Amino acid sequence: MRIAHISDLHISSRDFVKKCGENLLRLLDSIKPDLVIVTGDLTDQGYMHEYERAEEFLNEIKAEKLIVPGNHDSRNSGDILFEDFFGTRFPVYENREIIVLGIDSSEPDIDDGHVGRENYPRVTEIEGLEKIKVVAMHHHLIPIPGTGRERNIPVDSGDFLKVCTESEINLILSGHKHIPWVWKLENTHLITAGTATTRRLKGKSTQSFNLLEIEDGRILLRELRVLNGEVIEERRLM
């Protein structure tokens, strides 16, 4: 199974790079993933016209999609619009070998993340399931190196991380900081994607997305450069 993990498109921003958007669509069409996971910040300010452009762009991706909102999507009552355009903010994907839980970690009009105790059972209920278990959310749960002072980590990140590790979640996919990174805590890999389509880049980073290949319980992670599709980094997780 192939999963493409893309994040922080900011499609309606003046910093959106049209060429990157075109290349991303071309690469996804070539890769033909079974699932595309989008971990938030589809828009820049959560306005109606931005959601319309985001919907148009994402409709070009022919694969099945699981989409969660980011902090930018929840600005200006955008959290309400998100459901009109993309459905539930807590989507679920499941097949015979994997289950993916989408979690909305955004809060209206603030950049801080928050999962909320009421949502922890979504994770604890799949503990013991003999499948690869994935959580997809916008905010990262552990600070990312090279991104400056930490300000927007979820206020309940420690509690939610404890829930995830104790429930034996294999992967936690996120975005938000525009820097790709991987942490491993116990048996859980926390995978943060970079930005796929904007010029809001930190340091020497580039537009990229992640490709996960899952076969017989093994997981291979590749970070791909959007501009030419080359592999930036590759690592086996399981």
C-alpha positions as CSV (number, residue, x, y, z in Angstrom):
1,M,0.0,0.0,0.0
2,R,1.2,3.5,-0.9
3,I,0.3,6.6,1.2
4,A,1.2,10.1,0.2
5,H,1.4,12.5,3.1
6,I,1.1,16.2,2.1
7,S,0.7,19.2,4.2
8,D,0.6,23.0,4.4
9,L,-0.4,23.8,0.9
10,H,-1.6,27.3,1.7
11,I,-3.2,27.2,-1.8
12,S,-4.7,30.7,-1.7
13,S,-1.7,32.4,-0.3
14,R,0.4,34.8,-2.3
15,D,3.3,32.5,-1.3
16,F,1.7,29.6,-3.1
17,V,4.1,28.4,-5.8
18,K,2.0,27.5,-8.9
19,K,4.8,25.3,-10.4
20,C,5.0,23.3,-7.1
21,G,1.3,22.8,-7.2
22,E,1.4,21.5,-10.8
23,N,4.4,19.3,-10.1
24,L,2.8,17.9,-7.0
25,L,-0.3,16.9,-9.0
26,R,1.9,15.3,-11.7
27,L,3.9,13.4,-9.2
28,L,0.9,12.0,-7.4
29,D,-0.7,11.0,-10.7
30,S,2.5,9.1,-11.5
31,I,2.9,7.5,-8.1
32,K,-0.7,6.5,-7.9
33,P,-1.0,6.3,-4.1
34,D,-3.8,4.3,-2.6
35,L,-4.5,7.1,-0.1
36,V,-3.5,10.7,0.2
37,I,-3.4,12.2,3.7
38,V,-3.5,16.0,3.9
39,T,-2.6,17.3,7.4
40,G,-4.0,20.7,7.3
41,D,-3.4,24.3,6.2
42,L,-5.1,23.9,2.8
43,T,-6.0,27.6,2.9
44,D,-4.3,30.6,4.3
45,Q,-7.1,32.5,6.1
46,G,-10.1,30.2,6.0
47,Y,-12.2,32.3,3.7
48,M,-14.8,30.9,1.3
49,H,-13.0,31.7,-1.9
50,E,-9.9,30.0,-0.5
51,Y,-11.8,26.9,0.3
52,E,-13.2,26.9,-3.2
53,R,-9.7,27.0,-4.7
54,A,-8.5,24.3,-2.3
55,E,-11.4,22.1,-3.3
56,E,-10.7,22.6,-6.9
57,F,-7.0,21.7,-6.4
58,L,-7.6,18.6,-4.3
59,N,-10.2,17.4,-6.7
60,E,-7.4,17.0,-9.2
61,I,-6.0,14.3,-7.0
62,K,-7.7,11.1,-8.1
63,A,-6.7,8.9,-5.1
64,E,-8.9,8.5,-2.0
65,K,-8.1,11.3,0.4
66,L,-8.2,11.8,4.2
67,I,-8.1,15.5,5.1
68,V,-7.9,17.3,8.4
69,P,-7.9,21.1,9.0
70,G,-5.0,23.2,10.2
71,N,-4.8,26.4,12.2
72,H,-5.0,28.5,9.1
73,D,-8.1,26.6,7.9
74,S,-9.9,27.4,11.2
75,R,-9.5,31.2,10.9
76,N,-12.5,33.4,10.2
77,S,-15.0,30.6,11.0
78,G,-13.2,28.5,8.4
79,D,-13.7,25.5,10.7
80,I,-17.4,25.6,9.7
81,L,-16.6,25.9,6.0
82,F,-14.1,23.0,6.2
83,E,-17.0,20.6,7.0
84,D,-19.1,22.0,4.1
85,F,-16.3,21.4,1.6
86,F,-14.5,18.3,3.0
87,G,-16.8,16.6,5.5
88,T,-16.0,15.6,9.0
89,R,-13.0,17.0,10.8
90,F,-12.4,13.6,12.3
91,P,-12.3,11.3,9.2
92,V,-11.4,7.6,9.4
93,Y,-9.8,5.3,6.7
94,E,-9.6,1.6,7.2
95,N,-8.7,-1.5,5.2
96,R,-7.4,-5.0,6.0
97,E,-3.9,-3.8,7.1
98,I,-4.2,-0.2,8.3
99,I,-6.5,2.2,10.1
100,V,-6.0,6.0,10.0
101,L,-7.7,8.3,12.5
102,G,-8.0,11.9,11.4
103,I,-7.9,14.3,14.4
104,D,-8.7,18.0,14.3
105,S,-6.1,19.7,16.5
106,S,-7.0,23.3,15.4
107,E,-8.8,25.9,17.5
108,P,-10.8,28.7,15.8
109,D,-8.8,31.9,15.3
110,I,-5.8,30.9,17.3
111,D,-2.6,29.1,16.2
112,D,-2.3,26.9,19.3
113,G,-3.2,23.3,18.9
114,H,-5.6,21.3,21.2
115,V,-6.9,17.8,20.9
116,G,-9.2,17.6,23.8
117,R,-9.9,14.8,26.3
118,E,-13.2,14.1,24.7
119,N,-11.3,12.9,21.6
120,Y,-8.8,10.6,23.3
121,P,-11.3,7.6,23.1
122,R,-11.0,7.7,19.3
123,V,-7.4,6.5,19.9
124,T,-7.9,4.2,22.9
125,E,-10.7,2.3,21.2
126,I,-8.4,0.9,18.6
127,E,-5.8,-0.3,21.0
128,G,-5.1,-4.0,20.4
129,L,-6.3,-3.8,16.8
130,E,-4.0,-6.0,14.8
131,K,-3.4,-3.4,12.1
132,I,-0.9,-0.6,11.5
133,K,-2.5,2.3,13.5
134,V,-2.0,5.8,12.3
135,V,-3.1,9.2,13.7
136,A,-3.2,12.2,11.3
137,M,-3.4,15.7,12.7
138,H,-2.0,19.1,11.8
139,H,0.0,20.1,14.9
140,H,3.2,18.3,15.9
141,L,3.3,16.8,19.4
142,I,7.0,17.2,19.9
143,P,9.1,20.3,19.1
144,I,10.8,20.3,15.7
145,P,14.5,21.3,15.5
146,G,15.5,24.3,13.5
147,T,12.1,26.0,13.7
148,G,12.8,28.6,16.4
149,R,11.0,29.1,19.7
150,E,8.1,26.7,20.2
151,R,4.8,28.5,20.5
152,N,2.1,26.4,18.9
153,I,2.5,22.9,20.2
154,P,-0.9,21.5,21.4
155,V,-1.6,22.5,24.9
156,D,-2.4,18.9,25.8
157,S,0.4,17.4,23.7
158,G,1.9,15.4,26.6
159,D,-1.4,13.8,27.6
160,F,-2.3,13.0,24.0
161,L,1.1,11.6,23.3
162,K,0.8,9.3,26.3
163,V,-2.5,8.1,25.0
164,C,-1.0,7.4,21.6
165,T,2.0,5.5,22.9
166,E,0.0,3.5,25.4
167,S,-2.5,2.6,22.6
168,E,0.5,1.4,20.4
169,I,-0.1,3.9,17.6
170,N,2.5,3.2,15.0
171,L,2.6,6.5,13.2
172,I,1.5,10.1,14.0
173,L,1.5,12.2,10.9
174,S,1.5,16.0,11.2
175,G,2.6,19.3,9.5
176,H,2.4,22.9,10.7
177,K,6.1,23.9,10.9
178,H,7.0,23.5,7.2
179,I,10.0,21.4,8.2
180,P,10.1,17.6,7.7
181,W,11.3,15.6,10.7
182,V,10.9,12.2,12.3
183,W,10.9,11.4,16.0
184,K,10.6,8.0,17.5
185,L,9.1,7.6,21.0
186,E,8.9,4.0,22.2
187,N,7.2,2.2,19.3
188,T,5.6,5.3,17.8
189,H,7.1,7.3,14.9
190,L,6.1,10.9,14.8
191,I,6.4,12.1,11.2
192,T,6.2,15.8,10.3
193,A,5.8,16.7,6.6
194,G,7.3,19.9,5.2
195,T,5.3,22.3,3.1
196,A,4.5,21.0,-0.4
197,T,3.6,24.1,-2.3
198,T,4.6,27.4,-0.7
199,R,7.8,29.5,-0.6
200,R,7.5,29.8,3.2
201,L,10.6,27.8,3.7
202,K,12.9,27.8,6.7
203,G,16.7,27.7,6.1
204,K,17.7,25.4,3.3
205,S,14.5,23.3,3.3
206,T,12.6,22.8,0.1
207,Q,9.0,22.0,-0.9
208,S,8.5,18.3,-0.2
209,F,6.0,15.6,0.7
210,N,6.2,12.1,2.2
211,L,5.6,8.7,0.6
212,L,4.9,5.7,2.9
213,E,5.1,2.2,1.4
214,I,3.5,-0.4,3.6
215,E,3.8,-4.1,2.9
216,D,3.5,-7.1,5.2
217,G,3.7,-4.9,8.3
218,R,6.9,-3.2,7.1
219,I,6.9,0.6,6.5
220,L,9.3,2.5,4.2
221,L,9.3,6.3,4.4
222,R,10.6,8.5,1.6
223,E,10.7,12.3,1.6
224,L,10.3,13.5,-2.0
225,R,11.3,16.9,-3.5
226,V,8.2,18.4,-5.2
227,L,10.2,20.2,-7.9
228,N,11.7,17.1,-9.5
229,G,10.5,14.0,-7.5
230,E,13.9,13.0,-6.3
231,V,14.3,11.2,-3.0
232,I,15.7,13.6,-0.3
233,E,15.8,11.0,2.4
234,E,14.7,7.4,2.9
235,R,14.3,5.3,6.1
236,R,12.7,2.1,7.1
237,L,10.4,2.5,10.1
238,M,9.2,-1.0,10.7
